[in-house]
């Protein structure tokens, strides 16, 4: 399902809107939603396995001075140590895969003949969202699920050159 919000319709030309559709078509063709759904399930499984391990691994509790399994202590370890660590690792992986999927969806829009219009649409989105055009590479690595706009535009321009030379 693709939803068009009024800000998209009001701020873009019909060709730019079709370019956004071509990009979203790329996500559909590459089954990106399914892939990210599977990654979410894996993330949940990691969290559940961590919970089971921490709750049932008696030696950890004993090492911290408890005589037996202490559920309160296990909760504190989960909340403040393991879950943040797992979230950082899975977030890095998920965001990297998501950024790759965005490039592939952009490339699909170029294949469909809407590369120039997609660049225009991305510029409109960047302007409306007050996007940081050159964010820190570390910030991108840690928290961006989409590549920075400038990198996406440069990628689209590169793909357009490849299409022109064929």
JOKA-V292570 format. One record per residue. N is the residue number from 1. RES is the residue in one letter. PHI is phi in degrees with one decimal (* if undefined). PSI is psi in radians with two decimals (* if undefined). OMEGA is omega in whole degrees, 0 to 359 (999 if undefined). Layout:
# JOKA-V292570
n=N res=RES phi=PHI psi=PSI omega=OMEGA
n=N res=RES phi=PHI psi=PSI omega=OMEGA
This chain:
# JOKA-V292570
n=1 res=X phi=* psi=2.31 omega=176
n=2 res=X phi=-115.3 psi=2.21 omega=180
n=3 res=X phi=-108.3 psi=2.26 omega=175
n=4 res=X phi=-102.3 psi=2.09 omega=178
n=5 res=X phi=-88.4 psi=2.75 omega=184
n=6 res=X phi=-61.0 psi=-0.55 omega=179
n=7 res=X phi=-65.9 psi=-0.57 omega=177
n=8 res=X phi=-69.0 psi=-0.83 omega=182
n=9 res=X phi=-66.0 psi=-0.69 omega=183
n=10 res=X phi=-74.9 psi=-0.42 omega=187
n=11 res=X phi=-106.6 psi=-0.12 omega=183
n=12 res=X phi=-120.8 psi=2.70 omega=175
n=13 res=X phi=-77.1 psi=2.84 omega=177
n=14 res=X phi=-55.8 psi=-0.69 omega=179
n=15 res=X phi=-65.7 psi=-0.64 omega=178
n=16 res=X phi=-67.7 psi=-0.67 omega=177
n=17 res=X phi=-64.4 psi=-0.73 omega=177
n=18 res=X phi=-63.8 psi=-0.63 omega=177
n=19 res=X phi=-62.4 psi=-0.71 omega=176
n=20 res=X phi=-63.6 psi=-0.71 omega=176
n=21 res=X phi=-61.1 psi=-0.73 omega=180
n=22 res=X phi=-62.6 psi=-0.67 omega=176
n=23 res=X phi=-62.3 psi=-0.84 omega=180
n=24 res=X phi=-64.9 psi=-0.58 omega=174
n=25 res=X phi=-58.7 psi=-0.69 omega=177
n=26 res=X phi=-58.8 psi=-0.73 omega=176
n=27 res=X phi=-61.3 psi=-0.73 omega=180
n=28 res=X phi=-65.5 psi=-0.77 omega=181
n=29 res=X phi=-65.1 psi=-0.58 omega=181
n=30 res=X phi=-91.6 psi=0.03 omega=178
n=31 res=X phi=55.9 psi=0.72 omega=183
n=32 res=X phi=-65.5 psi=-0.64 omega=180
n=33 res=X phi=-63.9 psi=-0.73 omega=178
n=34 res=X phi=-63.0 psi=-0.78 omega=180
n=35 res=X phi=-60.2 psi=-0.79 omega=180
n=36 res=X phi=-68.2 psi=-0.57 omega=175
n=37 res=X phi=-63.4 psi=-0.76 omega=178
n=38 res=X phi=-63.5 psi=-0.71 omega=178
n=39 res=X phi=-63.5 psi=-0.61 omega=177
n=40 res=X phi=-66.0 psi=-0.70 omega=178
n=41 res=X phi=-63.9 psi=-0.75 omega=178
n=42 res=X phi=-61.6 psi=-0.72 omega=178
n=43 res=X phi=-60.6 psi=-0.78 omega=179
n=44 res=X phi=-63.8 psi=-0.71 omega=178
n=45 res=X phi=-61.8 psi=-0.71 omega=177
n=46 res=X phi=-61.4 psi=-0.72 omega=180
n=47 res=X phi=-65.1 psi=-0.80 omega=180
n=48 res=X phi=-63.4 psi=-0.76 omega=179
n=49 res=X phi=-63.2 psi=-0.67 omega=177
n=50 res=X phi=-62.9 psi=-0.71 omega=179
n=51 res=X phi=-63.2 psi=-0.81 omega=180
n=52 res=X phi=-62.2 psi=-0.76 omega=180
n=53 res=X phi=-61.2 psi=-0.86 omega=183
n=54 res=X phi=-65.9 psi=-0.67 omega=182
n=55 res=X phi=-70.7 psi=-0.65 omega=187
n=56 res=X phi=-97.2 psi=-0.13 omega=181
n=57 res=X phi=-87.8 psi=1.61 omega=188
n=58 res=X phi=-60.1 psi=-0.60 omega=183
n=59 res=X phi=-60.5 psi=-0.59 omega=178
n=60 res=X phi=-63.7 psi=-0.77 omega=181
n=61 res=X phi=-65.0 psi=-0.75 omega=180
n=62 res=X phi=-65.0 psi=-0.69 omega=180
n=63 res=X phi=-60.8 psi=-0.44 omega=179
n=64 res=X phi=-98.9 psi=0.25 omega=172
n=65 res=X phi=94.9 psi=0.10 omega=177
n=66 res=X phi=-89.8 psi=2.61 omega=180
n=67 res=X phi=-79.1 psi=-0.45 omega=183
n=68 res=X phi=-149.1 psi=-2.99 omega=178
n=69 res=X phi=-63.7 psi=2.29 omega=180
n=70 res=X phi=-120.1 psi=1.93 omega=186
n=71 res=X phi=-67.2 psi=-0.60 omega=177
n=72 res=X phi=-64.0 psi=-0.76 omega=177
n=73 res=X phi=-64.0 psi=-0.73 omega=178
n=74 res=X phi=-60.9 psi=-0.70 omega=178
n=75 res=X phi=-63.0 psi=-0.75 omega=179
n=76 res=X phi=-63.9 psi=-0.78 omega=178
n=77 res=X phi=-59.9 psi=-0.77 omega=179
n=78 res=X phi=-62.1 psi=-0.85 omega=186
n=79 res=X phi=-68.0 psi=-0.73 omega=189
n=80 res=X phi=-104.8 psi=-0.19 omega=183
n=81 res=X phi=-122.5 psi=-1.05 omega=188
n=82 res=X phi=-76.0 psi=-0.82 omega=182
n=83 res=X phi=-61.8 psi=-0.78 omega=176
n=84 res=X phi=-62.1 psi=-0.69 omega=179
n=85 res=X phi=-64.0 psi=-0.83 omega=179
n=86 res=X phi=-63.3 psi=-0.70 omega=180
n=87 res=X phi=-63.5 psi=-0.67 omega=178
n=88 res=X phi=-64.9 psi=-0.84 omega=182
n=89 res=X phi=-63.9 psi=-0.87 omega=181
n=90 res=X phi=-67.9 psi=-0.57 omega=177
n=91 res=X phi=-64.6 psi=-0.73 omega=177
n=92 res=X phi=-59.7 psi=-0.78 omega=182
n=93 res=X phi=-68.2 psi=-0.85 omega=182
n=94 res=X phi=-61.5 psi=-0.78 omega=180
n=95 res=X phi=-64.6 psi=-0.68 omega=179
n=96 res=X phi=-63.6 psi=-0.77 omega=179
n=97 res=X phi=-65.9 psi=-0.69 omega=179
n=98 res=X phi=-64.7 psi=-0.73 omega=178
n=99 res=X phi=-63.5 psi=-0.70 omega=177
n=100 res=X phi=-62.1 psi=-0.72 omega=179
n=101 res=X phi=-63.4 psi=-0.62 omega=178
n=102 res=X phi=-64.8 psi=-0.75 omega=176
n=103 res=X phi=-60.5 psi=-0.76 omega=180
n=104 res=X phi=-64.3 psi=-0.68 omega=178
n=105 res=X phi=-68.0 psi=-0.67 omega=175
n=106 res=X phi=-61.4 psi=-0.74 omega=179
n=107 res=X phi=-62.8 psi=-0.59 omega=177
n=108 res=X phi=-65.2 psi=-0.70 omega=178
n=109 res=X phi=-62.5 psi=-0.65 omega=177
n=110 res=X phi=-65.0 psi=-0.77 omega=179
n=111 res=X phi=-60.3 psi=-0.59 omega=180
n=112 res=X phi=-79.2 psi=-0.10 omega=177
n=113 res=X phi=94.4 psi=0.32 omega=183
n=114 res=X phi=-120.5 psi=0.50 omega=181
n=115 res=X phi=-63.5 psi=-0.84 omega=181
n=116 res=X phi=-62.8 psi=-0.75 omega=180
n=117 res=X phi=-66.7 psi=-0.60 omega=178
n=118 res=X phi=-66.3 psi=-0.67 omega=176
n=119 res=X phi=-59.3 psi=-0.79 omega=178
n=120 res=X phi=-61.7 psi=-0.75 omega=180
n=121 res=X phi=-63.9 psi=-0.71 omega=179
n=122 res=X phi=-63.9 psi=-0.65 omega=178
n=123 res=X phi=-65.5 psi=-0.69 omega=177
n=124 res=X phi=-62.6 psi=-0.83 omega=180
n=125 res=X phi=-61.8 psi=-0.74 omega=180
n=126 res=X phi=-61.6 psi=-0.72 omega=180
n=127 res=X phi=-66.5 psi=-0.82 omega=182
n=128 res=X phi=-68.1 psi=-0.58 omega=182
n=129 res=X phi=-92.0 psi=0.04 omega=183
n=130 res=X phi=52.1 psi=0.82 omega=184
n=131 res=X phi=-65.8 psi=2.50 omega=173
n=132 res=X phi=-76.5 psi=2.00 omega=186
n=133 res=X phi=-77.4 psi=-0.37 omega=177
n=134 res=X phi=-140.9 psi=1.23 omega=181
n=135 res=X phi=-72.0 psi=2.82 omega=176
n=136 res=X phi=-59.9 psi=2.41 omega=179
n=137 res=X phi=-60.3 psi=-0.59 omega=178
n=138 res=X phi=-66.0 psi=-0.74 omega=178
n=139 res=X phi=-63.2 psi=-0.74 omega=178
n=140 res=X phi=-60.4 psi=-0.84 omega=181
n=141 res=X phi=-58.7 psi=-0.75 omega=186
n=142 res=X phi=-81.3 psi=-0.55 omega=191
n=143 res=X phi=-136.6 psi=-0.14 omega=184
n=144 res=X phi=-88.7 psi=2.19 omega=174
n=145 res=X phi=-89.5 psi=-0.25 omega=176
n=146 res=X phi=-121.3 psi=2.56 omega=175
n=147 res=X phi=-64.9 psi=2.72 omega=176
n=148 res=X phi=-59.5 psi=2.61 omega=184
n=149 res=X phi=-55.6 psi=-0.78 omega=182
n=150 res=X phi=-60.8 psi=-0.74 omega=179
n=151 res=X phi=-64.8 psi=-0.68 omega=178
n=152 res=X phi=-64.2 psi=-0.77 omega=180
n=153 res=X phi=-63.8 psi=-0.76 omega=178
n=154 res=X phi=-62.5 psi=-0.69 omega=177
n=155 res=X phi=-63.1 psi=-0.77 omega=180
n=156 res=X phi=-63.3 psi=-0.75 omega=178
n=157 res=X phi=-61.0 psi=-0.69 omega=177
n=158 res=X phi=-63.6 psi=-0.74 omega=178
n=159 res=X phi=-66.1 psi=-0.64 omega=177
n=160 res=X phi=-63.1 psi=-0.69 omega=177
n=161 res=X phi=-63.1 psi=-0.67 omega=179
n=162 res=X phi=-64.7 psi=-0.68 omega=179
n=163 res=X phi=-66.9 psi=-0.69 omega=181
n=164 res=X phi=-65.7 psi=-0.60 omega=183
n=165 res=X phi=-78.3 psi=-0.22 omega=181
n=166 res=X phi=-80.1 psi=* omega=999
